Amino acid sequence: MAVRASTHQAGGVVLEKLVNLDGGGYRGPRIDCGQGHWAEFVDYRTKSVITVLTPIQIRRAYYHCSACERGVLPKDQELDIVKTTCSPGVRRLMGHVGGKEAFEEGRQDLEELAGIVVKTKQVERVSERLGEQIEVAAAAERQCALSGKLVSFESAPTMYIAIDGTGVPVVPRETVGRAGKDETGRAKTREVKLGCVFTQTSVDNKGRPLRDEESTTYVGAIETADDFGKRIYAEAVRRGLHRASRVVLLGDGAAWIWNLAVEHFYGAVEVLDLYHARSHIRQLANAVYGTGTNKATAWTRRCLDKLDDGNVEALLRSLCRLRPTPLETKEEVRKTIGYLKANKQRMRYADFRKQELFVGSGVVEAGCKTIAGRRLKQSGMRWTIRGANAIIALRCCQLSGRWEEFWDVRSAG
């Protein structure tokens, strides 16, 4: 640790000299302020900046525009340190940890692993700012996709689009007027809509589909279904939607998911997640015959066999023969029958397997846990929608393998 600290210190001395070789970045007695006016040179000013080595002092020429009534520091713009005391390299590391773990834990990791000492609030602000920049770039990309200007040369025999949702705890003001499920009647969470796109080109030696390695990308946000539909559609276009031989949409029974399928992915093979369907059957068996009873187990086994075969008609006949007496159980039977009828064509699992397709949405469910659960739903966390969406954008970028791409584009800009 002592060797590392001394090496960083020596490197910081060299870096400081290199950065200040221009004498402060003097550009003449006056320069364009960027708003069509002239800014006059005033003096030189020094700024302390935290770098990945050590804090260094940077000498910058200061200009002032009397028309705009603001200062102009061209060297700050060139070094990408406008309104910040952290170098781009440090901010990149802040975003890296801020997208993966709680901000305080990220601060500790930066100090322990890289010798960078910053405040927890700095990690939070930088991470959220980077997430907002990622979202700005994503919004521009969506606009290109919706206008037909986004062209992709990716192609795969089968493209999967999986969609799900999960609740994230938010501050009270973000749930005003929203009904909740607890005794207070007020909501405490907002739904993050999450989608992933992945491809399949092969099967294993048993004919089971194999997800292409490193083909999964994610998008998500707390937003309306209509806005999210545009988001997931743009991602699918970027990934080669129009060049895919076959498109498969995976989801649970939520109506908004299938509405998006009609609007944006018309003609796609729609598959209801097998494990959601199984869960409904098990819950109904427990409600009718009692949790864990032999009758519930036997009835569940018979129904799941029909379900796995995709014989929804036979399964519905089994449900219609149930004659429970409690009103609550009758209502449970009615809801399950309605669920199966509404999704009947999405439950032909035997046919889907013959076509060598996935029948489960485990990929996006795992994404919900990794993106939202592990990062946004830790004990004591409460988010604003703005803050949550910034971290979701940051985390999706990282897990989609686009982190380097974002920094390349940002640097070029």
Order of alpha helices (4+ residues) and beta strands (2+ residues): alpha-beta-beta-beta-beta-alpha-alpha-alpha-alpha-beta-beta-beta-beta-alpha-beta-alpha-beta-alpha-alpha-alpha-alpha-alpha-alpha-alpha-alpha
